[in-house]
Amino acid sequence: MKVVPSRSNEWVGPVTSQRPASAIIEIDRVSQVFQTSARKDHLALSDISLTIEEGAFVSILGPSGCGKSTLLYIVGGFVSPTSGGAKMKGKTITGPGPDRGPVFQEFALFPWKTVLGNVMYGPRQQGVRPTEAEVQSRALIEMVGLKGYENFYPKELSGGMKQRVALARTLAYHPEVLLMDEPFGALDAHTRTRLQNDLLNIWERDRKTVLFVTHSVDEAVFLSDKVVMMSKSPGRIRQVIDIDLPRPRRRNELLLDPRYQKYVVDIERMFDEVDDPGSRS
Amino acid sequence: MTSLAAAARRAAPVFACIGLLAAWQVASLALKNDSFPTAIEAIRAIPDILGDKESLINILASLRRMAIGFAIAVLVSIPLGLLMGRSRAVAAFFNPLLMVIYPVPKAALMPIIMLWLGVGDITKTLVIFLGVSLPVIYHSFEGAKAVEEKMLWSGAAMGLSSVQRLVRIVLPAALPEILTGCRTGLVLALITMITSEMIARQSGAGNILFNALDMGQYDTVFAMIIIVGAMGICLDAIFERVRARLVRWSEPQFDMPLSFS
């Protein structure tokens, strides 16, 4: 059966992905060399330059070992590049800071703190008064769908719930950029889909800049304004693809949209090329 | 069914103690050796010891030295272990030193320490300190090493300085492991306490024990062994309660059902 996409006006939202925007993150000729055990240098990232516009949802897509997470860690200030550098709002990044909030695949929650304690941690560190931090944190916990779990410890939660807490914990200190490192990579397919939808809903409300690392093509296309396709050994930017799909995006509609399907098919083909060892020169 | 299992679980240690004492009684009666009193004779001697003011002062002095040695050891060892776990340079400096000290029985150092510091409290407390330090350092070190990098990164992104990360992330994250070390340290404190008093015979629980041995009062010897053992069990039980409370967040929620229950 041929899928005929509907062309009704439900697609025409007030917001499109083309908006006037200015650069918030500038990555300038970044290279990263790791020393492997055999004292051989491994070039993880080679000469990466990339500009990310304020309010954009940008995915970095690539096979494992292409250095996409490393690139994210460099923007986060957790890793210093071997050469080149990154700037946040024109200022060179020298270390981590609350303007860039990470969300990791491993959740990295504080296990000795409850859900509420985890979410309140950032605001408290920023000097927000306890009562105020608690009110804000409770609202965030509700927003990520965990109302009623405020006093649970991380060990009592499922993977999906932990990642919701991690997202709320990062949003709580109002970073200007969200750095998401394969955040849904450890989750089962169903949970993953639900979290993608919820992330998109949350994001479409306040349009924070998001840098999102993934190796899932449909996840990247579904969420992003821009997909940065990377190749490996050494990690290089292969191509930057603008995803010109209207927002707000709804999964059930998007899956039927031939434009979405074409993006996925094209990018998957590109992915196969960069991931196939035979195609490397 | 479950209440029966719970009752059985609670009664099990009591049965174990009774079983041990019964075996002792039987063995002693069978061997008929003067230096091996029966369990009942030994137990009868306990009130004499605990009723004697001088003995009581001796035992309390022992416990005081033990508490001081243990406390100082924990206060020094935890920060050192955590620093070693998070800094390769600190670990590289202290690891060889600790590897040299580790296999040496701390009591073997006593003659030298006695030579320097005399036979008083300082010497004994120092030996207890040495005995407790190593397991606490080791477990703090391992605990700190195992702290997830991403957890520290999350803290750094929130604006925590490196010292704050050590105190507010590494310390609580490593706490279960640290407390395991402290528990081993507590038992070692008791052991080194007795051995130190056995070498520097001046006062203390160990002194009572070995004086009795010299005088051939074997029921007192075994009574002291029971008292020291009981102190160990009590201290460990108290510590275990505190520990369980502090790291409730890391314990499995339910008891794993054993395959045969």
Interface residues (C-beta under 8 A of the other chain):
Chain A: Y73 G76 G77 F78 G95 P96 G97 P98 R100 G101 P102 F104 E106 A108 L109 F110 P111 W112 K113 Y121 G122 Q125 Q126 Y153 P154 K155 E156 R169 T170 Y173 P175
Chain B: E148 K150 M151 W153 S154 A156 A157 M158 G159 L160 I169 P172 A173 L175 V247 W249 S250 Q253
